[in-house]
C-alpha cells in the first residue's frame, strides 16, 4: 500500500464549498481508499491505496467531490517524502519564525519569468521564497493581516495553490507515518 497526503483547495472557507469530513471520508472509502483520515475541516486527507497513478488518484477524488457535493475542488497529492522535502528545504528555520510560517503548496511548478517578476515584489512584514513545489511565507503579523496570500500567489504565478501552516504540515506527516 502507498500512503498519500491529499490537500483540497478552498473548502469550508467562509461558508463556501462546505464538506463534512465524515461524508468526505465515507465517499473516499467507497472509491476503495483505505485508512482514510482527515485533519481539521480545511481539506487535509491521508489515505492508502495500492495505486501509484498520482494524477488518477487526484482525478478520482476530484470527481467524487463533484458527484457527492456538487462543486469542483482542486486536489493536490503529495507523498510523505515530498512533504518532508518541502519542510527540510524551508529557508525560514529560526525558532521565532515558526508561529507565522506558511507553506503555499503549488499544483505545478511556476515558470521562470513569472518567478522573476514575483521576486521583485515587496511586502511589509512579510518574507517569501519561491521553490518548485512551494512558496514559503513568513507573515510576521500572521496570515490574517498578510497582503501576500494564496490568491495573490495564484494570480501572480498563474497557477493553482493551497496554503497550510507549519502545524498542519507537521500533523499531516505524523498522520501519514502513524
Phi, psi and omega in degrees: 000145177252137178259131180232149175253127184244133178238125177260144181258126167078029175259153177053038178249120179052039177076007181263148176046060184284129177223125173280133184297326178296320178292321178297313179302315180298318179296320180290325176295325177296334176283351179102002177290146182249158177046049181285122179231146177237156177232124186048186190265006188264016174087050176245119187229140169241134180210167178236147178200151175286344183294147173243007181275088185302313181294324177294319177297313178302315181296318179298317180293316179302315180294321179297316179297317179299314181291319185278326188240347172087016178214158179275136178225126173298135183239128180240126178257134175229150172269165176302316182299316182294324177290321176297322178296318178300314179295318181297322184275002179304122181280350183254080188262352182298144182303320183295338184281332191307324181297328185240038182254130183228153182235114176266105183280128185263137180281342173208163180285139179286154178283151185300317181297319179291325176296317178300316178295317180297321181295346177279346182282149177226140181229128180297131178065021180220133175239153178212160174215127182261128175235178184296323184255349193202147166252119180274131183236132170244103181260097190299335178250018179090162183289331183299329181258001186286137172280327179277097184230179184304314181298318179298316179299314178301315182295314184288324181265355178054055178207176178262142182210162174216140189249139177225153176273172183299317181301318179295318179300314180294320180295321179297318177296318179298317177298318182293327182274348182286000000 
